[in-house]
Amino acid sequence: MIKSIYPYWTAPKKIHAFTSTRTGGVSLAPFASLNMGNRTGDNSEHIAENRRRIIQAEQIPSEPYWLTQTHSTTVLDISQIALQPPTGNIDSYQTFEADGSYTNQPKQVSVVLTADCMPVLFCTTKGDEVAAAHAGWRGLCNGILEETIKKFSSSPSNIIAWMGPAISVKKFEVGIEVKQQFEKVDPKAQEAFKLINPIEQKYLANLYLIAKQRLQAVGVTQIFGGDYCTYTEQDEFFSYRRENRTGRMASMIWFE
């Protein structure tokens, strides 16, 4: 049976959003079982079946706009792009190179794939604009969230954000070079790093806190989520850092 995670937030009822877990698919180890990612080395027929299952289980109104993610800050306005639905096999899925997508059209589905990186879903208080962003540490540092906010017509004060399942501060160890890159953009980021190895200059990084800082800095104050850990919650989530060769969860959002 398909199992998904749903945002606990103040979005209007017309908004539909979720993150898939690893439960309910047909993929075999190390992708067991609901792998959504087609660039993982998994059996292509299994991925296609997993996508069909999630579309049916979540009553998704149209084919999602699948992205080829490269840790960029590119955000597509999918309301301007006509989508060709797949004809069955995974190679027929139309994909777009970007790390976020936005739409102001009903029933268009924004989606990002993650396995430790942070999915961030956005909507307006009116429920007439939505977006999804893939915020790994590089994209987060370089401004993927800010670029996503720029796509909205609504004021940032009227945008609601949900930070989906990502690797938590308990397990996200980085070197000083990562800390310095974040601090170069925003000195306040130093609050999100905890020194754990003074000799090797290793830190634990809090991506959830950094994302919250970045969103608040551009005027988004309605921020939810940030209470999962993909690394430690092994039964629920794929984790690239834990397993390396593994599947991907999908985070999707649309409005009626």
C-alpha positions as CSV (number, residue, x, y, z in Angstrom):
1,M,0.0,0.0,0.0
2,I,1.2,3.5,-0.9
3,K,2.2,5.6,2.1
4,S,2.8,9.4,1.8
5,I,3.7,12.3,4.1
6,Y,1.3,15.3,4.0
7,P,2.2,18.8,5.0
8,Y,0.9,20.1,8.3
9,W,0.3,23.7,7.3
10,T,-2.3,26.4,6.8
11,A,-2.7,26.0,3.1
12,P,-6.2,26.5,1.6
13,K,-8.2,23.3,1.0
14,K,-7.9,23.6,-2.7
15,I,-4.1,22.9,-2.4
16,H,-3.0,19.3,-2.7
17,A,0.6,18.4,-1.6
18,F,2.5,15.4,-0.4
19,T,5.9,13.6,-0.3
20,S,6.0,9.9,-1.1
21,T,7.9,7.5,1.1
22,R,9.7,4.3,0.1
23,T,6.6,2.2,0.8
24,G,4.2,0.7,-1.7
25,G,6.2,0.2,-4.9
26,V,7.7,-2.6,-6.9
27,S,11.4,-1.7,-7.0
28,L,13.9,-4.2,-5.6
29,A,16.8,-3.5,-3.2
30,P,18.6,-1.2,-3.0
31,F,15.7,0.8,-4.5
32,A,13.0,-0.9,-2.5
33,S,10.3,-0.1,-3.0
34,L,8.6,3.1,-4.3
35,N,11.5,4.6,-6.2
36,M,10.4,7.7,-8.2
37,G,13.8,8.5,-9.7
38,N,14.7,7.5,-13.2
39,R,18.4,8.4,-12.9
40,T,19.2,6.0,-10.1
41,G,20.1,2.8,-12.0
42,D,16.8,1.1,-11.1
43,N,14.8,-1.0,-13.5
44,S,12.9,1.4,-15.8
45,E,9.7,-0.6,-15.9
46,H,9.7,-0.6,-12.1
47,I,10.0,3.2,-12.0
48,A,7.2,3.6,-14.5
49,E,5.0,1.3,-12.4
50,N,5.8,3.2,-9.2
51,R,4.9,6.5,-10.9
52,R,1.6,5.0,-12.1
53,R,0.8,3.8,-8.6
54,I,1.5,7.1,-6.9
55,I,-0.6,9.0,-9.6
56,Q,-3.5,6.7,-8.9
57,A,-3.2,6.6,-5.1
58,E,-3.0,10.4,-4.7
59,Q,-5.5,11.0,-7.5
60,I,-3.1,13.3,-9.3
61,P,-5.1,15.2,-11.9
62,S,-2.4,15.3,-14.7
63,E,1.1,14.0,-15.5
64,P,3.6,15.8,-13.2
65,Y,6.3,18.0,-14.8
66,W,9.3,15.8,-14.0
67,L,12.6,17.6,-13.7
68,T,16.2,16.6,-14.4
69,Q,17.8,18.1,-11.4
70,T,21.4,19.4,-11.4
71,H,21.6,21.4,-8.1
72,S,21.1,24.6,-10.1
73,T,18.9,27.6,-9.2
74,T,16.8,27.3,-12.3
75,V,13.0,27.4,-11.7
76,L,10.6,26.8,-14.6
77,D,7.2,28.4,-15.1
78,I,5.4,25.3,-16.2
79,S,2.2,27.3,-16.9
80,Q,4.1,28.3,-20.1
81,I,5.0,24.8,-21.2
82,A,2.8,22.2,-22.9
83,L,3.5,18.7,-21.6
84,Q,3.5,15.5,-23.7
85,P,2.1,12.6,-21.5
86,P,4.2,9.5,-21.4
87,T,3.3,6.5,-23.6
88,G,4.3,3.8,-21.1
89,N,8.0,3.3,-20.7
90,I,10.2,5.5,-18.6
91,D,12.0,6.9,-21.7
92,S,8.8,8.4,-22.9
93,Y,8.5,10.7,-19.9
94,Q,9.1,14.3,-20.8
95,T,11.6,16.0,-18.4
96,F,12.9,19.5,-18.0
97,E,16.4,20.5,-16.7
98,A,15.7,22.6,-13.6
99,D,15.6,22.4,-9.8
100,G,12.2,23.9,-9.3
101,S,8.9,24.6,-11.0
102,Y,6.1,27.1,-10.5
103,T,2.5,27.4,-11.9
104,N,-0.5,29.6,-11.6
105,Q,-2.7,27.1,-13.5
106,P,-5.0,24.6,-11.8
107,K,-4.2,20.9,-12.0
108,Q,-0.7,21.4,-13.2
109,V,1.6,19.3,-11.0
110,S,5.0,20.6,-9.8
111,V,7.3,17.8,-8.5
112,V,10.9,17.5,-7.2
113,L,12.8,14.3,-6.4
114,T,15.0,14.0,-3.2
115,A,16.9,11.5,-1.0
116,D,18.4,13.8,1.7
117,C,18.2,17.1,-0.2
118,M,15.2,19.2,1.0
119,P,12.0,19.5,-1.0
120,V,10.3,22.8,-0.3
121,L,6.7,23.2,-1.4
122,F,5.0,26.6,-1.8
123,C,1.5,28.0,-2.2
124,T,-0.3,31.3,-1.7
125,T,-2.8,32.0,0.9
126,K,-5.4,32.3,-1.9
127,G,-4.4,28.9,-3.3
128,D,-3.9,30.3,-6.8
129,E,-0.1,29.8,-7.2
130,V,2.1,26.8,-6.3
131,A,5.8,25.8,-6.6
132,A,8.2,23.0,-5.7
133,A,12.0,23.5,-5.1
134,H,14.8,21.0,-4.8
135,A,17.1,22.4,-2.1
136,G,20.3,20.5,-1.7
137,W,23.0,22.4,0.1
138,R,24.5,23.8,-3.1
139,G,21.1,25.0,-4.5
140,L,20.1,26.3,-1.1
141,C,23.4,28.2,-0.8
142,N,23.2,29.7,-4.3
143,G,19.6,30.8,-4.0
144,I,17.1,28.2,-5.3
145,L,14.5,29.3,-2.7
146,E,14.8,32.9,-3.5
147,E,14.5,32.2,-7.2
148,T,11.4,30.2,-6.6
149,I,9.8,33.1,-4.6
150,K,10.6,35.5,-7.5
151,K,8.2,33.5,-9.8
152,F,5.2,34.4,-7.6
153,S,2.9,37.3,-8.4
154,S,1.8,37.3,-4.8
155,S,3.8,39.2,-2.1
156,P,6.1,37.0,-0.1
157,S,4.0,37.8,3.0
158,N,1.2,35.8,1.3
159,I,3.3,32.8,0.4
160,I,3.3,29.6,2.6
161,A,6.2,27.2,2.6
162,W,6.6,23.7,3.8
163,M,10.0,22.1,4.3
164,G,9.7,18.4,3.5
165,P,11.7,15.4,4.6
166,A,15.5,16.0,4.4
167,I,18.7,15.0,6.2
168,S,18.6,16.6,9.6
169,V,21.3,18.3,11.7
170,K,21.8,15.0,13.5
171,K,23.5,13.4,10.5
172,F,24.5,16.1,8.0
173,E,28.3,16.4,8.5
174,V,30.1,18.9,6.3
175,G,33.6,20.5,6.1
176,I,34.4,24.1,6.9
177,E,34.4,25.0,3.2
178,V,30.6,24.4,3.1
179,K,30.1,26.6,6.2
180,Q,32.2,29.3,4.7
181,Q,30.2,29.3,1.4
182,F,26.9,29.8,3.4
183,E,28.4,32.5,5.6
184,K,29.7,34.4,2.5
185,V,26.1,34.7,1.3
186,D,24.6,35.3,4.8
187,P,26.7,35.7,8.0
188,K,23.7,34.6,10.0
189,A,24.1,31.1,8.6
190,Q,26.8,30.5,11.2
191,E,24.0,29.8,13.6
192,A,23.2,26.6,11.6
193,F,26.6,24.9,12.1
194,K,27.9,23.0,15.1
195,L,31.6,22.1,15.4
196,I,32.0,18.4,16.1
197,N,35.7,17.9,15.1
198,P,38.0,20.8,15.7
199,I,41.1,19.1,14.3
200,E,39.4,18.2,10.9
201,Q,37.1,21.2,11.0
202,K,34.0,19.2,10.6
203,Y,30.5,20.5,11.4
204,L,26.9,19.4,11.6
205,A,24.8,21.5,9.3
206,N,21.1,22.4,9.9
207,L,19.6,22.7,6.4
208,Y,16.1,23.4,7.9
209,L,17.4,26.4,9.8
210,I,19.2,27.8,6.8
211,A,16.2,27.4,4.6
212,K,14.1,29.2,7.2
213,Q,16.6,32.0,7.5
214,R,16.7,32.5,3.7
215,L,12.9,32.5,3.4
216,Q,12.4,34.9,6.2
217,A,15.1,37.2,4.7
218,V,12.9,37.6,1.5
219,G,9.7,38.1,3.5
220,V,8.2,34.6,3.8
221,T,7.1,34.2,7.4
222,Q,4.6,31.3,7.1
223,I,7.0,28.4,7.2
224,F,6.2,24.9,8.2
225,G,7.8,21.4,8.4
226,G,11.4,20.6,9.0
227,D,10.7,17.8,11.4
228,Y,11.9,14.7,9.6
229,C,15.3,13.1,9.0
230,T,15.8,11.0,5.9
231,Y,19.0,9.5,7.2
232,T,17.8,8.1,10.5
233,E,14.2,7.2,9.4
234,Q,15.3,4.3,7.3
235,D,12.0,2.6,7.0
236,E,10.3,5.7,5.7
237,F,12.8,7.4,3.4
238,F,15.6,6.9,0.9
239,S,18.9,8.5,1.9
240,Y,21.8,9.0,-0.5
241,R,24.3,9.7,2.3
242,R,23.2,6.6,4.2
243,E,23.0,4.2,1.2
244,N,24.6,5.9,-1.8
245,R,22.9,3.7,-4.3
246,T,19.2,4.2,-3.5
247,G,15.9,5.5,-4.7
248,R,14.2,8.9,-4.6
249,M,11.0,10.3,-3.0
250,A,8.7,12.6,-5.0
251,S,7.2,15.8,-3.5
252,M,4.3,17.2,-5.5
253,I,1.9,20.1,-5.3
254,W,-1.0,21.4,-7.3
255,F,-4.3,23.2,-6.8
256,E,-7.9,22.5,-7.9
